[in-house]
Amino acid sequence: MTSSHFSSWSRQEDKQFEQALVLLPKETPNRWEKISSYVPGKSWREVRKHYEDLVHDILKEKLVEAVKVPIQMSLLEWSK
């Protein structure tokens, strides 16, 4: 998991962050400020950056998998 540029995240902070994400959907006004109140010591900017880093990591993993499968399929075809 990628950590924020501002500071590292403990397992406990990640857990608090994840719980807050579930409780406060995207349409919640002042969402990042409210989520940061669930994670003591983290600012709303750190919370938002942490979320953006996680989304980036997930998208990157999906892209790698999307490229890997066709390559593996072509290698199987070549081996026949």
Sequence and secondary structure as in RCSB ss.txt:
>XXXX:A:sequence
MTSSHFSSWSRQEDKQFEQALVLLPKETPNRWEKISSYVPGKSWREVRKHYEDLVHDILKEKLVEAVKVPIQMSL
LEWSK
>XXXX:A:secstr
    SS    HHHHHHHHHHHHHS TTSTTHHHHHHTTSTT  HHHHHHHHHHHHHHHHHHHHHHHHHHHHHHHH
HHHH 
